[in-house]
Amino acid sequence: MNKKYPFIIAEMSGNHNQSLDNALELVDAAADSGADAIKIQTYTADTISIKGVHKIENPGSLWYGRDLHDLYDEAHTPWEWHSAIFERAKKNKIICFSSPFDETAVDLLESLGNPIYKIASFEINHIPLLKKVAKTKKPVIMSIGASSLSEIEEAVNTLRSEGCGELILLKCTSAYPALHSDANLVTIPHLKNLFNCEVGLSDHTKGIAAPIVAVGLGAMYIEKHFCLDRSKKGVDSEFSLEPDEFKMLTREVRNAYKTIGVINYGLIDSEKKGDAGKRSIYVSDFIKSGEKITEKNIKIVRPGYGMHPRYFDKVIGKIVSSDLRPGDKLSFNKLK
């Protein structure tokens, strides 16, 4: 994927609140925000869980006590919406792609021309899914939240051995929302070097601080959950950005990327006029031709167009060759 700036992904997830109109509006808003892509998720409650088998037991979870099947039924993006969402993205000239959660989801996405595959953190051990995705030969973005190094290595090796030629790994903290203190973004350059691939951040913290820091650490992909209005209380809205916030994210991530630049010392073009802000030696009192320079008739002041301050001690006691006035630049051709 050719890109000039970090690739920014607006994650719709379940923030459509089971309304196709909302889903299509989210596509429009993501495009308007400057995002490069809108991402959806392709599963049903039945392809990802079994009703009545598990309730969320973490008291710190947004979804504590809920039956997992019921939660996924509420959050899923109906498969019959997919075509309309892809078409809306095409109309908006924004990339649309998805996270499949089983092999049948890949079949559906292939029929729609899905251009990129995203592997969610909790699917990293779903080896049959990874093999199916890799065989499409399309770029794969994989989050690594809640995964050991050995699990990541197995997943990476599986994808590459089955035909994945372009792999991007996203640092992720699989907590919803995640604490900034748990982000551990310094992992990003280590991940890049360890697996020799491009890297990024799938961010579940609140706000935009983490993505900006991530870009400074080498992240070239930023994924952030996106909603129309947090007050509507969607399943992921608490750690999602609203449209105006997402606009700020895209702007500031790109500004952050620009600031990285290259290793540079000395003046660049935009600083050349600023050289006047440095100091140089100027005449501060009248000096007649033949008189000596003293510490009382010269000063080191701004601007920097006169003699360099390094020569201050050397010119003390020197004879001037012409009359000098306050404000004259001192130079060697004015000395005997």
Residue, then its C-alpha position, 0 to 999 in steps of 0.5 A: m500500500n503506497k502512502k505518503y503519510p501514516f495510513i489512518i483507519a476508522e474502525m466502525s465495529g458495532n457503532h452503527n447501533q444496528s442501523l444501516d443508515n448509521a453505518l452509511e453515515l459513518v462511512d461518509a463521516a470517516a471520509d470527511s474526517g480525512a481517514d484513509a479507510i473505514k473498517i468493518q467486522t464480518y461475523t455473526a453471533d453464531t460464527i463467533s460464539i455459542k449462546g449461553v456458554h460464556k458471560i463476561e466475567n471481568p468487573g472492569s469490562l464495559w460489558y461485564g455480566r453480558d452473555l457473549h453471544d448476545l453481545y456479538d448479536e448486538a455488535h455484528t454488522p449484518w452480512e446483507w449490509h456489506s455490499a451497500i457499505f462497500e459501495r458507499a465507501k467507493k462513492n466517497k473514494i475511501i478504502c473499505f475493508s474488513s476483519p473476518f472472524d471465520e472462513t465463511a466471512v472470507d468467502l463473503l469478503e472475496s465476493l465483494g472484492n475486499p482489498i485488505y484483511k485485518i486479523a483481530s487480536f483475539e483471532i491470532n490463534h485461529i490458524p485455519l482462518l489465517k491460512k484462508v486469509a493468506k491464500t488470498k495474497k492480499p495485504v494483511i494487517m494483524s493486531i497483536g493484543a493479548s498475545s505472547l511473542s510465541e503466538i505472534e511468531e506462529a501467526v506471522n509464520t503461518l501467514r507468510s508460509e501460506g502466501c501473505g506477501e505484505l504484512i503489517l503488525l499493530k501494537c494493541t492493548s486489548a482492554y476496552p478502554a485501555l489505560h495510557s499507562d498500559a499502551n507500552l508503545v516503545t514495543i512498536p520499533h522492537l516489533k518492526n525490527l523483530f518481524n521485519c515488517e511495517v508496524g502501527l497501532s490499534d488504539h483503544t485508549k481515550g483521546i489521540a495522545a497514543p496515536i501521535v506518540a506511536v507515529g514518532l516511534g515508527a507507526m505507519y498505520i493507525e486504527k481507531h474506533f469511530c462513532l457518530d455520537r458517544s451519547k448514543k451509547g453504542v457498544d464501543s462508543e466509550f473509547s471511540l472518537e466522534p467525527d470532529e475528534f477524528k478530524m483532529l486525529t488525522r490532522e495531528v497524526r500527519n503533523a506529527y509525521k511531518t515533524i520527524g523529518v531527517i537528521n539535520y544540523g545547521l540552517i535550513d531554508s526557513e531559518k535563514k532569515g532567522d540568523a539575524g537573531k544571533r549576535s555579532i559585534y557592533v559599534s556602540d559609541f563614536i570612535k574616531s579614525g586612529e582611536k582604539i577599540t575598547e570594551k566601552n565602544i563596542k557591544i555584542v548585540r543582535p542582529g548577527y550581521g557584524m563580526h563574530p563574537r569570537y573575535f571580541d577579545k582580539v579586537i580590543g585595543k585595535i586601531v580603527s581606520s575610519d570614523l565609526r558611529p553607533g550602530d555600525k557593524l564592526s568588520f576587519n576592513k575597518l581596522k588598521 
